[in-house]
Amino acid sequence: MLRFIAAAALLGASAAHAAPAPEKTAAVKKRGKAPRVLPGEAVEFQTSDGWTLSGKYLTAKEDQPTFVLLHEARGRRQNWYWLARKMASKGIGYLALDLRGHGLSQHPPEGKEGSWRKFRSTKQDNDWEEIREDLKAAIEFLESNGVPSATIGLGGADVGGSIALKYAALNPQIELVFLLSPGFSYSEVLTVNAMRAYKNRPILMVVADDDRRSSTETPILFEFAKRAAGTENARLIRVAKGHGTRMLYYNKGVTDQIVEWIEDPVVAPEIDVSSAGLDGLSPGYLGEDEESDSDGFDTTADPLAAPTTN
């Protein structure tokens, strides 16, 4: 009987040592998951208003463009992973930023909040509007590294797309822009006037059917784009699922479609859009604080200026 008890105790001890095996397997699997690292070189540079920005820079091959990529609010540069891999495989260059207050770009000048969580987004005081300084600094970085300004394009998601569009509206040397989930006023960054000012250059918009807000607003912005830039210059891609850069993960083939557009955007001849209007659209989407003409369009406003107040 004592031998039986001793044998049972020995068996129990052996089983106790064997029990952690599943945890070890799980740990091995977790360690084996590869991080999503964008191809390219890690870089840092400063904005004119004192932020230190972090990004990933991939040099374009000869005769290929270079894109500045601006992620959505709450995002970071790794959000572009799926598209960045495809661009790299085609030799298309990019500078993917961590926008101020995001990712590794949380080094503000004295007196400024370092995290997007503390950003203000009122019509009179909007920290998100200042991201245009990030974009300006990124383009200056590219030009200082020998990238011709005529080969620089912009890509943005959500509010990053709003900033990209507003910058391009005032800088006609930017020849290509693509927008993921564009909207009228993410974080109070308004885009309607900027879309009207974006003329005679290719522009691409990507929107998901399940994105309640953007799937409503993007078709109207697309109409603006066709009127301002020309029908041949404006392209719209509809996918099933996601918002912003998440669409790149959820929808198979969308990265291929974006790269195909980059490689073959259609440039329309110059057109006169001075009398163009959008029949049947309510002017209400402009916002109560924007002055507009009889068709609901602001005909004189600076696309980057803060809206006027009554």
KEKE-3310 file (N, C-alpha, C; in steps of 0.2 Angstrom, whole numbers, plus 5000, padded with zeros to 4 digits):
npx = (5004:5010:5019:5011:5005:5017:5020:5010:5011:5023:5019:5010:5018:5026:5016:5012:5024:5023:5011:5013:5016:5007:5006:5019:5020:5010:5017:5028:5022:5017:5029:5034:5027:5028:5033:5025:5033:5038:5045:5061:5070:5072:5068:5071:5065:5062:5048:5043:5036:5042:5040:5046:5047:5044:5048:5046:5056:5057:5066:5062:5062:5071:5061:5050:5036:5036:5028:5020:5014:5000:4993:4977:4967:4972:4980:4996:5012:5014:5001:5001:5006:5002:4999:5011:5021:5017:5019:5033:5037:5035:5043:5040:5042:5041:5036:5032:5023:5024:5011:5011:5009:5006:5011:5029:5031:5029:5035:5034:5035:5039:5026:5016:5004:5008:5002:4989:4977:4975:4972:4965:4949:4941:4932:4938:4950:4961:4970:4972:4972:4985:4993:4996:5009:5017:5016:5021:5035:5039:5039:5049:5059:5060:5063:5076:5083:5085:5073:5063:5051:5041:5038:5032:5019:5003:4996:4982:4973:4956:4957:4970:4969:4961:4970:4980:4973:4970:4982:4987:4978:4982:4995:4999:5010:5009:5005:4998:4985:4979:4965:4959:4944:4937:4931:4919:4923:4932:4938:4935:4942:4940:4934:4928:4929:4943:4942:4935:4945:4955:4962:4962:4971:4975:4965:4961:4949:4945:4932:4922:4908:4902:4905:4898:4898:4908:4904:4893:4897:4908:4903:4898:4909:4916:4909:4912:4925:4925:4919:4929:4942:4940:4932:4939:4950:4946:4944:4935:4935:4926:4924:4921:4922:4928:4937:4947:4964:4962:4954:4964:4968:4957:4951:4954:4965:4963:4975:4982:4974:4976:4989:4990:4982:4991:5002:4996:4988:4975:4976:4967:4963:4965:4951:4937:4929:4922:4908:4903:4891:4882:4869:4854:4860:4860:4865:4868:4879:4890:4892:4887:4895:4902:4903:4894:4891:4876:4874:4878:4892:4908:4916:4927:4935:4950:4957:4964:4962:4955:4937:4925:4916:4900)
npy = (4994:5006:5007:5009:5022:5030:5028:5034:5047:5051:5050:5060:5071:5071:5074:5087:5094:5093:5100:5114:5115:5118:5132:5136:5133:5142:5154:5153:5154:5167:5175:5172:5180:5192:5209:5223:5231:5245:5246:5255:5269:5275:5292:5308:5325:5343:5354:5370:5376:5370:5357:5340:5328:5311:5298:5286:5284:5280:5279:5283:5274:5278:5289:5287:5292:5301:5299:5308:5302:5303:5298:5294:5302:5297:5287:5280:5279:5266:5261:5262:5251:5240:5246:5252:5242:5237:5248:5249:5238:5241:5252:5264:5279:5284:5295:5291:5298:5299:5309:5325:5323:5310:5292:5291:5304:5314:5326:5341:5359:5370:5372:5367:5354:5337:5326:5319:5317:5328:5338:5353:5356:5366:5378:5391:5388:5377:5363:5353:5358:5364:5353:5355:5361:5350:5343:5352:5353:5340:5339:5349:5342:5331:5338:5343:5332:5329:5326:5330:5343:5342:5328:5324:5317:5317:5307:5303:5299:5300:5313:5316:5315:5327:5337:5335:5337:5351:5357:5354:5361:5374:5373:5370:5363:5351:5336:5324:5317:5306:5300:5293:5288:5301:5317:5330:5338:5333:5333:5347:5352:5359:5354:5357:5369:5368:5357:5362:5371:5363:5360:5353:5342:5325:5315:5304:5295:5284:5274:5265:5255:5252:5262:5274:5288:5293:5287:5294:5307:5307:5304:5317:5325:5320:5324:5337:5336:5331:5342:5352:5347:5340:5327:5317:5316:5313:5300:5287:5274:5261:5251:5237:5237:5245:5260:5273:5269:5256:5251:5246:5234:5226:5224:5215:5217:5231:5239:5236:5242:5256:5258:5255:5266:5276:5274:5276:5288:5298:5313:5327:5339:5357:5365:5376:5380:5390:5393:5381:5371:5362:5355:5352:5349:5352:5367:5366:5358:5365:5371:5382:5393:5397:5409:5409:5408:5410:5397:5389:5389:5394:5407:5414:5411:5407:5391:5386:5395:5400:5397:5410:5420:5424)
npz = (5000:5004:4994:4983:4986:4986:4973:4966:4971:4965:4952:4951:4954:4943:4933:4937:4933:4920:4916:4913:4899:4888:4890:4887:4873:4869:4872:4863:4851:4852:4853:4840:4831:4819:4819:4812:4802:4793:4777:4774:4780:4796:4801:4808:4810:4811:4814:4808:4819:4830:4834:4835:4824:4819:4807:4793:4779:4763:4749:4732:4717:4701:4691:4698:4709:4725:4740:4753:4768:4778:4792:4800:4814:4830:4825:4818:4810:4806:4802:4789:4784:4775:4763:4761:4759:4747:4739:4740:4733:4720:4718:4722:4731:4748:4763:4778:4791:4809:4815:4823:4841:4840:4840:4839:4838:4849:4855:4859:4857:4870:4882:4874:4872:4872:4867:4856:4862:4870:4861:4855:4847:4841:4832:4832:4838:4835:4836:4827:4814:4814:4810:4797:4797:4799:4787:4778:4783:4781:4767:4764:4770:4761:4749:4753:4752:4739:4732:4718:4718:4709:4709:4720:4729:4739:4752:4762:4777:4784:4795:4792:4778:4775:4779:4770:4758:4759:4759:4747:4739:4740:4734:4720:4714:4719:4712:4713:4723:4735:4745:4759:4766:4765:4772:4777:4788:4798:4815:4815:4804:4789:4772:4760:4753:4750:4741:4730:4726:4721:4707:4690:4692:4695:4707:4720:4728:4742:4749:4761:4761:4773:4781:4789:4790:4781:4769:4766:4764:4756:4742:4739:4740:4730:4719:4719:4716:4703:4696:4698:4696:4684:4676:4671:4679:4692:4703:4710:4722:4729:4743:4754:4768:4783:4789:4785:4786:4789:4779:4771:4776:4778:4765:4752:4738:4737:4739:4728:4718:4722:4720:4706:4701:4705:4696:4684:4683:4676:4667:4664:4651:4653:4661:4661:4675:4681:4681:4686:4695:4708:4706:4715:4727:4745:4752:4766:4771:4771:4783:4796:4799:4787:4774:4759:4742:4731:4726:4737:4739:4745:4737:4738:4749:4758:4757:4768:4778:4794:4797:4795:4807:4813)
capx = (5000:5014:5022:5006:5005:5023:5020:5004:5014:5028:5015:5007:5023:5027:5010:5013:5029:5021:5006:5014:5018:5003:5008:5025:5018:5007:5022:5032:5018:5017:5036:5035:5023:5032:5030:5023:5039:5038:5052:5064:5075:5069:5071:5068:5066:5058:5043:5044:5034:5045:5039:5051:5043:5047:5044:5050:5057:5059:5068:5059:5067:5071:5055:5044:5035:5037:5022:5020:5008:4997:4988:4971:4968:4974:4984:5003:5014:5013:4995:5001:5010:4999:5000:5019:5024:5015:5022:5040:5038:5034:5048:5037:5044:5036:5038:5026:5025:5020:5009:5012:5005:5005:5017:5035:5031:5026:5040:5032:5039:5037:5019:5011:5002:5012:4998:4983:4972:4974:4972:4958:4947:4936:4933:4942:4956:4961:4977:4973:4974:4992:4997:4999:5016:5020:5017:5026:5041:5040:5040:5055:5064:5061:5067:5083:5086:5085:5067:5060:5045:5036:5037:5029:5012:5001:4991:4980:4967:4953:4959:4976:4967:4959:4976:4983:4969:4970:4989:4987:4974:4986:5001:4998:5015:5008:5002:4993:4983:4973:4961:4955:4938:4937:4925:4918:4925:4935:4941:4934:4946:4935:4937:4924:4932:4949:4941:4934:4951:4960:4960:4966:4976:4972:4963:4958:4946:4943:4927:4919:4901:4900:4907:4891:4899:4911:4900:4888:4900:4913:4900:4897:4916:4918:4906:4916:4932:4924:4918:4935:4948:4939:4929:4945:4955:4943:4942:4932:4935:4922:4926:4916:4923:4933:4938:4954:4969:4959:4952:4970:4969:4950:4948:4959:4965:4963:4981:4984:4970:4979:4996:4988:4981:4997:5006:4992:4982:4973:4977:4963:4965:4962:4944:4934:4924:4919:4901:4900:4887:4880:4861:4851:4863:4859:4871:4869:4885:4896:4893:4884:4900:4905:4900:4894:4887:4870:4874:4881:4899:4912:4919:4933:4939:4957:4956:4968:4960:4949:4931:4923:4911:4895)
capy = (5000:5012:5008:5012:5029:5033:5028:5039:5054:5052:5051:5067:5076:5071:5077:5094:5096:5093:5104:5121:5114:5122:5139:5137:5133:5149:5159:5152:5157:5174:5177:5171:5185:5197:5215:5226:5236:5248:5247:5261:5272:5279:5298:5314:5332:5348:5358:5377:5378:5367:5349:5335:5322:5304:5295:5281:5286:5275:5282:5281:5272:5283:5290:5285:5298:5300:5301:5310:5298:5306:5294:5296:5303:5291:5282:5281:5278:5259:5260:5262:5245:5236:5250:5254:5236:5237:5254:5248:5233:5245:5257:5271:5281:5287:5297:5290:5301:5300:5316:5327:5320:5303:5288:5294:5312:5317:5330:5347:5364:5371:5375:5363:5347:5332:5320:5321:5317:5335:5343:5357:5356:5371:5382:5396:5386:5370:5361:5349:5363:5365:5348:5357:5362:5344:5342:5357:5351:5334:5341:5352:5336:5327:5342:5343:5325:5328:5324:5335:5345:5340:5321:5323:5317:5316:5302:5304:5295:5304:5320:5317:5317:5334:5341:5334:5341:5358:5359:5353:5366:5380:5371:5367:5359:5344:5333:5318:5316:5301:5301:5287:5290:5309:5319:5337:5342:5329:5337:5354:5353:5359:5352:5358:5374:5365:5352:5367:5374:5358:5360:5350:5337:5319:5314:5297:5294:5277:5274:5259:5255:5252:5268:5278:5295:5295:5284:5299:5313:5306:5305:5324:5328:5317:5328:5343:5335:5331:5349:5356:5344:5337:5321:5312:5317:5311:5293:5284:5267:5259:5244:5234:5237:5249:5267:5276:5264:5250:5248:5243:5228:5223:5223:5212:5220:5239:5242:5235:5247:5262:5258:5256:5273:5280:5272:5278:5293:5301:5320:5330:5345:5362:5366:5381:5378:5396:5393:5375:5371:5355:5355:5347:5348:5357:5371:5365:5354:5369:5373:5388:5399:5399:5413:5406:5411:5408:5390:5386:5388:5400:5408:5418:5409:5404:5385:5385:5400:5398:5399:5416:5419:5429)
capz = (5000:5004:4988:4979:4988:4984:4965:4965:4972:4960:4945:4952:4953:4936:4929:4939:4929:4913:4915:4910:4892:4884:4891:4883:4866:4867:4872:4857:4846:4853:4851:4833:4828:4816:4820:4806:4801:4786:4773:4774:4785:4801:4801:4812:4808:4815:4810:4810:4825:4836:4835:4832:4820:4817:4801:4789:4773:4757:4743:4726:4711:4696:4687:4702:4713:4732:4743:4760:4770:4784:4795:4803:4821:4834:4822:4818:4803:4805:4799:4781:4782:4769:4756:4760:4756:4739:4735:4740:4728:4714:4718:4724:4737:4753:4769:4782:4797:4815:4815:4830:4846:4839:4839:4842:4837:4855:4857:4857:4860:4877:4882:4870:4874:4868:4865:4852:4867:4873:4856:4855:4840:4840:4825:4834:4841:4832:4836:4821:4809:4814:4807:4790:4798:4799:4780:4776:4785:4777:4760:4764:4771:4754:4744:4755:4751:4732:4729:4715:4721:4705:4709:4727:4730:4746:4753:4769:4779:4789:4796:4788:4771:4775:4779:4763:4752:4760:4757:4739:4736:4739:4732:4714:4712:4721:4706:4715:4730:4737:4751:4762:4770:4766:4775:4777:4794:4804:4820:4812:4798:4784:4766:4754:4749:4747:4735:4725:4724:4719:4700:4685:4694:4697:4714:4721:4735:4743:4754:4763:4761:4780:4785:4789:4789:4775:4763:4764:4763:4750:4735:4737:4739:4723:4714:4719:4713:4696:4693:4699:4693:4678:4676:4669:4684:4698:4703:4717:4724:4734:4746:4758:4775:4786:4789:4784:4784:4791:4773:4767:4779:4777:4758:4747:4732:4737:4739:4721:4715:4723:4716:4699:4700:4706:4690:4678:4684:4670:4667:4660:4649:4657:4659:4664:4680:4684:4682:4688:4701:4710:4706:4719:4734:4750:4755:4773:4773:4771:4790:4797:4799:4781:4770:4753:4736:4730:4725:4743:4739:4747:4731:4740:4755:4758:4759:4774:4783:4798:4795:4798:4812:4812)
cpx = (5004:5018:5018:5005:5011:5023:5015:5007:5019:5025:5012:5012:5025:5022:5011:5018:5027:5015:5007:5015:5013:5005:5015:5024:5015:5013:5027:5029:5018:5024:5037:5031:5027:5029:5029:5028:5038:5045:5054:5068:5071:5072:5067:5069:5061:5054:5045:5041:5036:5044:5044:5047:5047:5044:5049:5050:5060:5060:5065:5064:5066:5064:5049:5043:5036:5031:5023:5013:5006:4991:4982:4972:4968:4978:4992:5005:5013:5006:4995:5005:5008:5000:5008:5022:5023:5019:5030:5041:5038:5039:5046:5039:5039:5040:5032:5028:5021:5018:5010:5007:5003:5012:5023:5036:5027:5031:5038:5036:5036:5030:5014:5010:5006:5008:4991:4977:4970:4973:4965:4956:4940:4937:4937:4949:4957:4968:4978:4975:4982:4996:4999:5006:5020:5021:5022:5033:5043:5042:5047:5061:5065:5065:5074:5086:5086:5079:5064:5053:5039:5034:5034:5022:5010:4996:4989:4974:4963:4955:4966:4975:4965:4965:4980:4980:4970:4977:4989:4983:4978:4993:5001:5004:5014:5003:4997:4991:4978:4971:4958:4950:4938:4930:4925:4922:4928:4939:4941:4939:4942:4938:4934:4927:4939:4948:4939:4940:4956:4958:4965:4972:4972:4971:4960:4955:4944:4938:4924:4912:4898:4902:4902:4893:4902:4908:4895:4891:4905:4909:4899:4904:4918:4915:4909:4922:4931:4923:4925:4941:4947:4937:4935:4950:4953:4942:4940:4932:4931:4924:4920:4916:4929:4933:4945:4959:4967:4957:4958:4970:4963:4949:4954:4959:4965:4970:4984:4980:4973:4985:4995:4986:4987:5001:5002:4986:4981:4973:4972:4965:4962:4955:4942:4928:4921:4912:4898:4896:4885:4872:4859:4854:4862:4865:4873:4876:4891:4897:4890:4889:4903:4901:4900:4890:4880:4869:4877:4888:4902:4917:4926:4938:4945:4955:4959:4966:4955:4943:4929:4917:4906:4895)
cpy = (5006:5013:5011:5020:5033:5034:5034:5046:5056:5053:5058:5072:5077:5075:5085:5097:5097:5098:5111:5120:5118:5130:5141:5137:5140:5154:5159:5155:5164:5178:5177:5176:5191:5204:5218:5232:5239:5248:5254:5263:5276:5286:5303:5320:5336:5352:5366:5380:5374:5360:5345:5329:5316:5301:5290:5283:5281:5279:5279:5279:5278:5283:5288:5291:5296:5303:5303:5307:5301:5301:5297:5298:5297:5286:5283:5278:5270:5257:5260:5255:5241:5239:5251:5248:5236:5242:5252:5242:5236:5250:5264:5273:5284:5290:5296:5293:5298:5307:5318:5325:5313:5299:5291:5301:5315:5322:5337:5353:5366:5375:5372:5356:5342:5326:5323:5321:5323:5340:5346:5356:5360:5375:5388:5394:5379:5368:5356:5352:5364:5359:5349:5359:5356:5342:5346:5355:5344:5335:5344:5347:5332:5331:5343:5337:5324:5326:5330:5337:5342:5332:5319:5323:5316:5311:5303:5300:5300:5311:5321:5318:5324:5338:5341:5338:5348:5361:5359:5359:5373:5379:5367:5363:5352:5341:5328:5318:5310:5302:5295:5290:5298:5311:5327:5341:5337:5334:5345:5356:5353:5358:5355:5364:5372:5361:5357:5370:5369:5357:5356:5346:5331:5318:5308:5297:5287:5277:5267:5260:5255:5258:5274:5285:5296:5292:5289:5305:5313:5307:5313:5327:5326:5321:5335:5342:5334:5337:5353:5354:5341:5330:5315:5311:5314:5304:5291:5277:5265:5252:5242:5237:5242:5256:5269:5270:5257:5247:5244:5236:5223:5221:5221:5216:5228:5242:5241:5241:5254:5263:5259:5263:5277:5280:5275:5282:5297:5309:5323:5336:5351:5364:5372:5379:5384:5396:5386:5375:5363:5356:5350:5346:5353:5360:5370:5362:5359:5371:5380:5394:5400:5403:5409:5410:5408:5400:5386:5385:5395:5401:5412:5416:5406:5397:5383:5390:5397:5400:5406:5415:5425:5433)
cpz = (5000:4998:4983:4980:4985:4976:4963:4966:4967:4953:4946:4951:4946:4931:4931:4934:4922:4911:4912:4902:4887:4884:4887:4876:4864:4867:4866:4852:4846:4851:4844:4829:4825:4817:4813:4805:4794:4783:4773:4780:4790:4801:4806:4809:4812:4811:4812:4816:4831:4837:4832:4830:4819:4811:4798:4782:4768:4751:4736:4721:4706:4692:4691:4707:4721:4736:4751:4763:4777:4787:4798:4811:4825:4831:4823:4811:4801:4802:4792:4779:4776:4763:4755:4757:4749:4736:4735:4734:4721:4713:4720:4731:4742:4759:4773:4789:4803:4816:4822:4835:4845:4838:4843:4841:4843:4859:4855:4859:4866:4877:4878:4872:4869:4865:4861:4857:4870:4868:4857:4847:4839:4834:4826:4836:4840:4831:4829:4815:4808:4811:4800:4791:4797:4791:4777:4777:4782:4770:4759:4766:4764:4749:4746:4753:4743:4728:4725:4717:4716:4705:4716:4727:4737:4746:4761:4770:4784:4789:4792:4781:4770:4775:4772:4758:4753:4758:4750:4736:4735:4736:4725:4711:4714:4716:4708:4722:4730:4744:4753:4767:4771:4769:4775:4782:4800:4808:4818:4807:4792:4777:4760:4750:4746:4741:4729:4722:4721:4711:4695:4687:4696:4705:4715:4728:4736:4749:4755:4763:4768:4784:4784:4787:4782:4769:4761:4762:4757:4743:4734:4736:4732:4718:4713:4715:4705:4693:4693:4695:4686:4679:4676:4675:4691:4698:4710:4717:4730:4736:4751:4765:4777:4786:4789:4782:4785:4784:4769:4770:4777:4770:4754:4741:4732:4736:4731:4717:4716:4720:4709:4697:4700:4699:4684:4680:4677:4671:4662:4657:4653:4656:4663:4669:4684:4686:4684:4695:4702:4711:4711:4726:4738:4752:4762:4775:4773:4779:4790:4797:4793:4777:4763:4748:4736:4729:4731:4743:4741:4741:4732:4745:4754:4760:4766:4780:4788:4796:4799:4803:4811:4819)
residu = (MET:LEU:ARG:PHE:ILE:ALA:ALA:ALA:ALA:LEU:LEU:GLY:ALA:SER:ALA:ALA:HIS:ALA:ALA:PRO:ALA:PRO:GLU:LYS:THR:ALA:ALA:VAL:LYS:LYS:ARG:GLY:LYS:ALA:PRO:ARG:VAL:LEU:PRO:GLY:GLU:ALA:VAL:GLU:PHE:GLN:THR:SER:ASP:GLY:TRP:THR:LEU:SER:GLY:LYS:TYR:LEU:THR:ALA:LYS:GLU:ASP:GLN:PRO:THR:PHE:VAL:LEU:LEU:HIS:GLU:ALA:ARG:GLY:ARG:ARG:GLN:ASN:TRP:TYR:TRP:LEU:ALA:ARG:LYS:MET:ALA:SER:LYS:GLY:ILE:GLY:TYR:LEU:ALA:LEU:ASP:LEU:ARG:GLY:HIS:GLY:LEU:SER:GLN:HIS:PRO:PRO:GLU:GLY:LYS:GLU:GLY:SER:TRP:ARG:LYS:PHE:ARG:SER:THR:LYS:GLN:ASP:ASN:ASP:TRP:GLU:GLU:ILE:ARG:GLU:ASP:LEU:LYS:ALA:ALA:ILE:GLU:PHE:LEU:GLU:SER:ASN:GLY:VAL:PRO:SER:ALA:THR:ILE:GLY:LEU:GLY:GLY:ALA:ASP:VAL:GLY:GLY:SER:ILE:ALA:LEU:LYS:TYR:ALA:ALA:LEU:ASN:PRO:GLN:ILE:GLU:LEU:VAL:PHE:LEU:LEU:SER:PRO:GLY:PHE:SER:TYR:SER:GLU:VAL:LEU:THR:VAL:ASN:ALA:MET:ARG:ALA:TYR:LYS:ASN:ARG:PRO:ILE:LEU:MET:VAL:VAL:ALA:ASP:ASP:ASP:ARG:ARG:SER:SER:THR:GLU:THR:PRO:ILE:LEU:PHE:GLU:PHE:ALA:LYS:ARG:ALA:ALA:GLY:THR:GLU:ASN:ALA:ARG:LEU:ILE:ARG:VAL:ALA:LYS:GLY:HIS:GLY:THR:ARG:MET:LEU:TYR:TYR:ASN:LYS:GLY:VAL:THR:ASP:GLN:ILE:VAL:GLU:TRP:ILE:GLU:ASP:PRO:VAL:VAL:ALA:PRO:GLU:ILE:ASP:VAL:SER:SER:ALA:GLY:LEU:ASP:GLY:LEU:SER:PRO:GLY:TYR:LEU:GLY:GLU:ASP:GLU:GLU:SER:ASP:SER:ASP:GLY:PHE:ASP:THR:THR:ALA:ASP:PRO:LEU:ALA:ALA:PRO:THR:THR:ASN)
# end
